Amino acid sequence: MKMNSLKKKVNLILVLIGSLVLALAGCSDGNSAAEGEGAKKDNYKPVPNNITLASGPIGGGWYQTGASVAEILMKEIPGLNVTVIEGGSESNIRDVANGSAHIGYTFSDSINDAVNGAGVFEDGAIGNVSGIASLYTSYYQAFAVENSKYDTFKDLSKGAHLLPGMKNWGGELVTKAILKHYDVSYKDIEKNGGKVSYTTFGDMPSLLADGHADVAMGITAAPSSMVMELNALKGVKFLEVPKEIAEDIQKNNAGFIPAQLPANTYEGQKEPVDTLASYSVIFASNDLPEELVERISRAIVENKDELIKNNEPMKDFKEEDILKGFKGVPIHPGAEKVYE
């Protein structure tokens, strides 16, 4: 009887030990899984780890906000390096499409043209770009010194020296479209003693203030540093885009909207200015990995307060409007995961 009792005690001890081992193993497996998930998140290595962000000219809203976006991405995605370069609406799309850049800024009208093979992309649609985020509204601004003799676009045919931005930039394309409504071309302007010079935003204020040019144009943030600079030097006035012309341009491209530059955007500007606007958007190459674009999109959304605080153009940024500039344009699958 004693032997049987001893055997029962030994068996009971073995069962208890076995249960304890299984329990510990279960806890260990759970912890390992949790640690594994955490390690996976913490050890994420961006591929590629060096990316180029094609922004806009120094002095414009894209370059300013692009620098802020780059800083946030490098903070939120350890191991990622972002180089910000100057660019333009059309060139940025082509650069991202051909791999010269990975993400970029453009206008909603430009990316609409690109994916549909219209406008400057009528030679062939761009099929490997997709949207990440709409950031803010950019206004077409045609401006001159306050005492300029040029008051309307029709007046420009009388020998004006124009600065429409760089060739095929958004502002330059809009300028040609507006002039077309008045049956005026660059050649007509030049025949009458005028001139068209392609230049960046940074050069415009001094050229206008010194009298070397008459009217400058650009699609940019409001307020724009280049307009503020000219306003401080010589005062500024704007050439309005009649509403019917803005609406006609919109018919050909859903990325444009008739708009008014709000009164008091600039010192001394007491009345709103009829013009048209487009959304400034960030887009990516379809070749950029889904997880990286997801992290980029999430970083923008989660740091929106910082972007708004440090960038005047983004003062009206709203998360619910983040896809507003991509009518008829595909959204990158990585970005879709964030906005679902």
SEDRENKE-828335 format. One record per residue (C-alpha): residue number from 1; residue in one letter; y negated, z negated, x. Coordinates in Angstrom, 3 decimals, padded with zeros to 6 digits. Example, Ala and Ser with C-alpha at 12.3 -4.5 7.8 and 13.67 -1.06 7.14 Angstrom:
<recs>
- 1;A;004.500;-007.800;012.300
- 2;S;001.060;-007.140;013.670
</recs>
This chain:
<recs>
- 1;M;000.000;000.000;000.000
- 2;K;-002.336;-000.844;002.876
- 3;M;-001.666;002.567;004.458
- 4;N;-002.450;004.365;001.206
- 5;S;-005.645;002.355;000.811
- 6;L;-006.697;003.202;004.359
- 7;K;-006.029;006.906;003.777
- 8;K;-008.168;006.846;000.638
- 9;K;-011.031;005.244;002.552
- 10;V;-010.780;007.817;005.343
- 11;N;-010.727;010.699;002.848
- 12;L;-013.744;009.265;001.027
- 13;I;-015.669;008.997;004.299
- 14;L;-014.795;012.601;005.164
- 15;V;-015.980;013.793;001.749
- 16;L;-019.262;011.903;002.161
- 17;I;-019.767;013.323;005.650
- 18;G;-019.051;016.828;004.364
- 19;S;-021.542;016.428;001.538
- 20;L;-024.165;015.143;003.946
- 21;V;-023.614;018.101;006.275
- 22;L;-023.936;020.557;003.393
- 23;A;-027.094;018.851;002.169
- 24;L;-028.626;018.951;005.625
- 25;A;-027.616;022.572;006.019
- 26;G;-029.246;023.401;002.708
- 27;C;-032.466;021.704;003.758
- 28;S;-032.343;023.428;007.098
- 29;D;-031.847;026.841;005.495
- 30;G;-034.728;026.231;003.109
- 31;N;-037.028;025.202;005.918
- 32;S;-035.963;028.163;008.017
- 33;A;-036.720;030.548;005.182
- 34;A;-040.112;028.993;004.632
- 35;E;-040.828;029.010;008.342
- 36;G;-039.653;032.593;008.509
- 37;E;-042.029;033.658;005.764
- 38;G;-044.886;031.807;007.417
- 39;A;-044.021;033.240;010.795
- 40;K;-043.915;036.722;009.337
- 41;K;-047.395;036.259;007.922
- 42;D;-048.812;034.596;011.030
- 43;N;-047.198;037.053;013.400
- 44;Y;-048.316;040.215;011.604
- 45;K;-049.295;042.816;014.140
- 46;P;-051.569;045.562;012.820
- 47;V;-050.400;049.087;013.518
- 48;P;-052.464;050.764;014.744
- 49;N;-054.259;047.794;016.265
- 50;N;-057.305;049.840;017.291
- 51;I;-059.012;051.656;014.448
- 52;T;-062.242;053.609;014.145
- 53;L;-064.616;053.158;011.217
- 54;A;-066.853;056.192;010.693
- 55;S;-070.106;054.895;009.217
- 56;G;-073.590;056.420;009.041
- 57;P;-076.634;056.833;011.238
- 58;I;-078.296;053.814;012.815
- 59;G;-081.038;052.742;010.443
- 60;G;-078.996;053.476;007.324
- 61;G;-077.021;051.207;005.027
- 62;W;-073.621;052.480;006.137
- 63;Y;-074.084;051.501;009.756
- 64;Q;-075.408;048.074;008.797
- 65;T;-072.697;047.238;006.270
- 66;G;-070.061;048.967;008.411
- 67;A;-070.762;046.542;011.249
- 68;S;-070.359;043.626;008.825
- 69;V;-067.107;045.018;007.434
- 70;A;-065.753;045.535;010.963
- 71;E;-066.582;041.948;011.893
- 72;I;-064.801;040.610;008.805
- 73;L;-061.711;042.752;009.390
- 74;M;-061.371;041.560;012.976
- 75;K;-061.762;037.960;011.823
- 76;E;-059.263;038.223;008.960
- 77;I;-056.676;040.438;010.679
- 78;P;-055.943;038.939;014.124
- 79;G;-055.174;041.552;016.744
- 80;L;-057.144;044.286;014.989
- 81;N;-060.006;045.940;016.868
- 82;V;-062.515;048.015;014.896
- 83;T;-064.926;050.447;016.527
- 84;V;-067.881;051.545;014.389
- 85;I;-069.244;055.037;015.015
- 86;E;-072.086;057.046;013.477
- 87;G;-071.258;059.821;011.071
- 88;G;-072.100;061.518;007.801
- 89;S;-070.591;062.002;004.363
- 90;E;-068.805;065.289;005.060
- 91;S;-068.011;064.752;008.735
- 92;N;-066.498;061.329;008.034
- 93;I;-064.058;062.820;005.543
- 94;R;-063.002;065.512;007.983
- 95;D;-062.735;062.999;010.845
- 96;V;-060.508;060.663;008.834
- 97;A;-058.434;063.587;007.597
- 98;N;-057.810;064.920;011.119
- 99;G;-057.188;061.516;012.699
- 100;S;-060.431;061.190;014.671
- 101;A;-061.173;058.096;012.563
- 102;H;-058.975;055.875;010.407
- 103;I;-061.335;054.630;007.726
- 104;G;-064.823;055.750;006.835
- 105;Y;-067.831;055.708;004.582
- 106;T;-068.755;058.546;002.305
- 107;F;-070.365;059.140;-001.061
- 108;S;-068.473;059.305;-004.327
- 109;D;-069.668;062.885;-004.829
- 110;S;-068.481;063.951;-001.372
- 111;I;-064.965;062.555;-001.692
- 112;N;-064.767;064.063;-005.175
- 113;D;-065.609;067.466;-003.688
- 114;A;-063.139;066.925;-000.853
- 115;V;-060.062;066.206;-002.963
- 116;N;-060.950;068.975;-005.422
- 117;G;-061.829;071.638;-002.855
- 118;A;-065.404;072.037;-004.092
- 119;G;-068.843;072.216;-002.492
- 120;V;-068.644;072.223;001.296
- 121;F;-064.865;071.781;000.967
- 122;E;-064.332;074.975;-001.020
- 123;D;-062.546;076.395;002.021
- 124;G;-059.713;073.967;001.294
- 125;A;-059.158;070.635;-000.435
- 126;I;-058.574;067.540;001.700
- 127;G;-055.304;066.053;000.532
- 128;N;-054.682;063.120;002.854
- 129;V;-057.540;060.726;002.074
- 130;S;-057.703;058.018;-000.578
- 131;G;-060.038;055.306;-001.772
- 132;I;-060.320;051.687;-000.667
- 133;A;-063.505;050.266;-002.214
- 134;S;-066.842;051.156;-003.809
- 135;L;-069.511;049.025;-002.141
- 136;Y;-072.936;049.821;-003.564
- 137;T;-075.188;052.424;-005.153
- 138;S;-077.060;054.733;-002.778
- 139;Y;-080.166;056.589;-003.904
- 140;Y;-081.368;060.040;-002.951
- 141;Q;-084.825;059.386;-001.510
- 142;A;-087.260;062.200;-000.685
- 143;F;-090.363;060.671;000.865
- 144;A;-093.568;061.489;002.723
- 145;V;-096.627;059.691;004.046
- 146;E;-098.841;058.387;001.268
- 147;N;-101.607;060.982;001.726
- 148;S;-099.260;063.979;002.019
- 149;K;-100.255;067.156;000.185
- 150;Y;-096.666;067.646;-000.949
- 151;D;-096.014;066.081;-004.360
- 152;T;-093.059;068.037;-005.776
- 153;F;-090.048;069.952;-004.529
- 154;K;-091.673;073.166;-005.692
- 155;D;-094.569;072.457;-003.326
- 156;L;-092.184;072.530;-000.366
- 157;S;-092.069;076.324;-000.443
- 158;K;-095.673;076.317;000.799
- 159;G;-094.827;075.859;004.461
- 160;A;-093.518;072.289;004.549
- 161;H;-091.620;070.921;007.544
- 162;L;-088.496;069.266;006.121
- 163;L;-086.199;066.616;007.570
- 164;P;-083.194;066.737;005.205
- 165;G;-080.889;064.790;007.513
- 166;M;-078.099;066.280;009.569
- 167;K;-076.514;069.510;008.374
- 168;N;-073.963;068.945;005.604
- 169;W;-074.830;065.283;005.228
- 170;G;-075.046;064.166;001.615
- 171;G;-078.839;064.188;001.502
- 172;E;-079.052;067.650;003.028
- 173;L;-076.627;069.090;000.489
- 174;V;-078.526;067.510;-002.401
- 175;T;-081.819;068.834;-001.038
- 176;K;-080.469;072.388;-001.082
- 177;A;-079.128;071.905;-004.611
- 178;I;-082.508;070.663;-005.868
- 179;L;-084.442;073.470;-004.166
- 180;K;-082.056;075.990;-005.715
- 181;H;-083.280;074.934;-009.164
- 182;Y;-086.756;076.072;-008.095
- 183;D;-085.412;079.313;-006.595
- 184;V;-086.433;078.052;-003.168
- 185;S;-084.244;078.324;-000.067
- 186;Y;-084.696;077.171;003.507
- 187;K;-085.402;080.796;004.415
- 188;D;-088.220;080.917;001.872
- 189;I;-089.755;077.804;003.401
- 190;E;-089.525;079.263;006.909
- 191;K;-091.014;082.607;005.792
- 192;N;-094.079;080.715;004.597
- 193;G;-094.566;078.985;007.931
- 194;G;-092.442;075.939;007.219
- 195;K;-089.502;074.547;009.124
- 196;V;-086.222;072.697;008.577
- 197;S;-085.159;070.237;011.282
- 198;Y;-081.827;068.435;011.216
- 199;T;-082.255;064.885;012.445
- 200;T;-080.902;061.384;011.972
- 201;F;-082.532;058.653;009.916
- 202;G;-083.785;056.804;012.969
- 203;D;-086.121;059.658;013.974
- 204;M;-087.616;060.296;010.548
- 205;P;-090.315;057.577;010.315
- 206;S;-092.019;058.434;013.604
- 207;L;-091.877;062.202;012.991
- 208;L;-093.544;061.768;009.602
- 209;A;-096.059;059.182;010.802
- 210;D;-097.107;061.358;013.766
- 211;G;-097.552;064.426;011.574
- 212;H;-094.716;066.369;013.213
- 213;A;-092.932;066.698;009.850
- 214;D;-093.932;066.508;006.189
- 215;V;-091.052;065.306;004.009
- 216;A;-087.765;063.555;004.793
- 217;M;-084.685;063.133;002.640
- 218;G;-081.555;061.040;002.611
- 219;I;-079.041;059.329;000.361
- 220;T;-079.186;055.741;001.459
- 221;A;-079.477;052.126;000.421
- 222;A;-082.476;050.805;-001.462
- 223;P;-084.460;049.445;000.206
- 224;S;-083.900;051.587;003.282
- 225;S;-085.137;050.494;006.694
- 226;M;-086.421;053.996;007.519
- 227;V;-088.582;054.099;004.396
- 228;M;-089.835;050.573;005.020
- 229;E;-090.775;051.537;008.584
- 230;L;-092.814;054.526;007.421
- 231;N;-094.390;052.453;004.654
- 232;A;-095.564;049.914;007.220
- 233;L;-097.023;052.659;009.430
- 234;K;-098.671;055.050;006.981
- 235;G;-097.744;054.130;003.443
- 236;V;-095.168;056.150;001.536
- 237;K;-094.802;058.266;-001.572
- 238;F;-091.740;059.810;-003.205
- 239;L;-090.905;063.230;-004.591
- 240;E;-089.161;062.780;-007.930
- 241;V;-086.017;064.589;-009.037
- 242;P;-086.523;065.590;-012.690
- 243;K;-083.867;064.118;-014.957
- 244;E;-082.684;067.532;-016.187
- 245;I;-082.019;068.637;-012.604
- 246;A;-080.162;065.402;-011.838
- 247;E;-078.026;065.903;-014.954
- 248;D;-077.272;069.497;-014.012
- 249;I;-076.157;068.425;-010.534
- 250;Q;-073.935;065.776;-012.132
- 251;K;-072.222;068.451;-014.262
- 252;N;-070.979;070.067;-011.074
- 253;N;-069.901;066.790;-009.501
- 254;A;-068.923;063.615;-011.369
- 255;G;-069.681;061.579;-008.257
- 256;F;-073.433;061.849;-008.925
- 257;I;-075.373;059.909;-011.543
- 258;P;-078.967;060.427;-012.739
- 259;A;-080.831;057.298;-011.694
- 260;Q;-084.168;055.651;-011.068
- 261;L;-085.192;054.003;-007.835
- 262;P;-086.330;050.647;-009.262
- 263;A;-090.018;049.769;-009.223
- 264;N;-091.042;047.448;-006.375
- 265;T;-088.120;048.507;-004.203
- 266;Y;-090.819;049.034;-001.582
- 267;E;-094.176;047.348;-001.160
- 268;G;-096.810;049.193;-003.170
- 269;Q;-094.253;051.171;-005.204
- 270;K;-095.230;050.001;-008.680
- 271;E;-093.348;052.584;-010.748
- 272;P;-089.675;053.618;-010.850
- 273;V;-088.849;056.977;-009.284
- 274;D;-086.624;059.503;-011.072
- 275;T;-083.856;060.616;-008.751
- 276;L;-080.082;060.669;-008.578
- 277;A;-077.595;058.343;-006.995
- 278;S;-074.075;058.185;-005.663
- 279;Y;-071.743;055.340;-004.805
- 280;S;-071.211;054.446;-001.175
- 281;V;-067.465;054.049;-000.753
- 282;I;-064.949;053.214;001.948
- 283;F;-061.840;055.373;002.127
- 284;A;-058.815;055.710;004.386
- 285;S;-056.339;058.178;005.760
- 286;N;-053.126;058.294;003.756
- 287;D;-051.367;057.943;007.111
- 288;L;-052.713;054.414;007.547
- 289;P;-049.865;051.943;006.808
- 290;E;-049.839;050.422;003.348
- 291;E;-049.755;046.833;004.588
- 292;L;-052.763;047.334;006.856
- 293;V;-054.816;048.896;004.051
- 294;E;-053.757;046.070;001.744
- 295;R;-055.058;043.536;004.267
- 296;I;-058.275;045.522;004.756
- 297;S;-058.861;045.664;000.994
- 298;R;-058.088;041.978;000.544
- 299;A;-060.437;041.030;003.386
- 300;I;-063.302;042.920;001.734
- 301;V;-062.707;041.270;-001.650
- 302;E;-062.190;037.761;-000.302
- 303;N;-065.312;037.962;001.876
- 304;K;-067.588;039.581;-000.686
- 305;D;-069.988;036.616;-000.665
- 306;E;-070.512;037.003;003.079
- 307;L;-071.046;040.755;002.721
- 308;I;-073.588;040.229;-000.059
- 309;K;-075.406;037.516;001.875
- 310;N;-075.752;039.578;005.052
- 311;N;-076.390;043.012;003.543
- 312;E;-079.233;043.691;001.119
- 313;P;-077.665;046.970;-000.132
- 314;M;-074.670;045.012;-001.424
- 315;K;-076.672;042.560;-003.523
- 316;D;-075.220;043.989;-006.753
- 317;F;-071.618;044.277;-005.521
- 318;K;-069.098;043.284;-008.192
- 319;E;-065.343;043.171;-007.764
- 320;E;-064.824;044.708;-011.213
- 321;D;-066.736;047.815;-010.034
- 322;I;-064.719;048.242;-006.866
- 323;L;-063.060;051.486;-008.003
- 324;K;-066.087;052.883;-009.845
- 325;G;-066.840;055.531;-007.232
- 326;F;-063.404;057.155;-007.278
- 327;K;-063.350;059.205;-010.483
- 328;G;-060.685;061.840;-009.991
- 329;V;-059.893;060.490;-006.512
- 330;P;-056.577;058.797;-005.580
- 331;I;-056.564;055.151;-004.495
- 332;H;-054.605;054.166;-001.388
- 333;P;-051.362;052.358;-002.382
- 334;G;-052.314;049.427;-000.141
- 335;A;-055.600;048.980;-001.998
- 336;E;-053.871;049.314;-005.373
- 337;K;-051.740;046.270;-004.557
- 338;V;-054.878;044.151;-004.242
- 339;Y;-056.570;045.403;-007.405
- 340;E;-053.529;045.367;-009.706
</recs>
